[in-house]
Amino acid sequence: MKVAIATKNDVVADPGECEEIHFYDLKDGTPILLKKMENPGKNARAAKGVVMLRSALENGADAIIVNEIGRPGVNYLKGKAKIFLADGMNIEDAIHALSSGKLKETEEPTHEGGHREHHL
């Protein structure tokens, strides 16, 4: 499984606010860092999270680790990639939790509306 992690300051972030995307391959349950890239959505005028998620898919991810996700992100990923929640975890702990089956998978948003609504 190829996994994309939304990150900010070495902690799992939400797709709309992450600074980088880290890509891992989970071969035989062992996480292997493939690459790191700047989040192309961080300077987008709108739908920053969806821009990040699209980039993750374009880079081959079939699973995404985030700390939270809104309905637009869930709808975009439906049928394309699995979503795992790692709220408050650092990158290393999150990827190891996923490889050991301890991360929660979701098909529902952690909040309604876009990110802006969530923080108002």
Backbone hydrogen bonds, N-H to C=O, Kabsch-Sander energy under -0.5 kcal/mol:
donor,donor_aa,acceptor,acceptor_aa,energy
3,V,1,M,-0.5
3,V,24,Y,-3.1
4,A,63,A,-2.5
5,I,22,H,-2.6
6,A,65,I,-2.2
7,T,20,E,-2.7
8,K,11,V,-2.3
11,V,8,K,-1.2
12,V,89,M,-2.8
13,A,6,A,-2.8
17,E,14,D,-1.2
18,C,14,D,-1.2
19,E,7,T,-2.5
20,E,7,T,-2.0
21,I,37,M,-2.8
22,H,5,I,-2.2
23,F,35,K,-3.0
24,Y,3,V,-2.8
25,D,32,I,-2.4
26,L,1,M,-2.8
27,K,25,D,-0.9
27,K,30,T,-1.2
28,D,26,L,-0.5
29,G,26,L,-0.6
30,T,27,K,-2.5
32,I,25,D,-2.4
34,L,23,F,-3.2
35,K,23,F,-1.2
37,M,21,I,-2.1
39,N,19,E,-2.6
42,K,39,N,-1.3
44,A,41,G,-1.5
51,V,47,A,-2.3
52,M,48,K,-2.0
53,L,49,G,-2.6
54,R,50,V,-2.8
55,S,51,V,-2.0
56,A,52,M,-2.1
57,L,53,L,-2.3
58,E,54,R,-2.6
59,N,55,S,-1.3
60,G,57,L,-2.1
61,A,56,A,-2.3
62,D,2,K,-2.7
63,A,2,K,-1.1
64,I,82,K,-2.5
65,I,4,A,-2.8
66,V,64,I,-0.5
66,V,84,F,-2.4
67,N,13,A,-1.2
71,R,111,H,-0.6
71,R,113,G,-0.6
74,V,70,G,-2.2
75,N,71,R,-3.0
76,Y,72,P,-2.0
77,L,73,G,-2.1
78,K,74,V,-1.3
80,K,77,L,-3.1
81,A,77,L,-2.0
82,K,62,D,-2.0
83,I,106,T,-0.6
84,F,64,I,-2.9
85,L,104,K,-2.6
86,A,66,V,-2.5
89,M,86,A,-1.7
91,I,10,D,-1.7
94,A,90,N,-2.3
95,I,91,I,-2.5
96,H,92,E,-2.0
97,A,93,D,-2.3
98,L,94,A,-2.3
99,S,95,I,-2.2
100,S,96,H,-1.4
101,G,98,L,-1.7
102,K,97,A,-3.2
103,L,97,A,-0.7
104,K,85,L,-0.8
106,T,83,I,-2.4
110,T,69,I,-3.0
111,H,69,I,-0.9
118,H,114,G,-1.4
119,H,115,H,-1.2
119,H,116,R,-0.5
120,L,117,E,-1.1
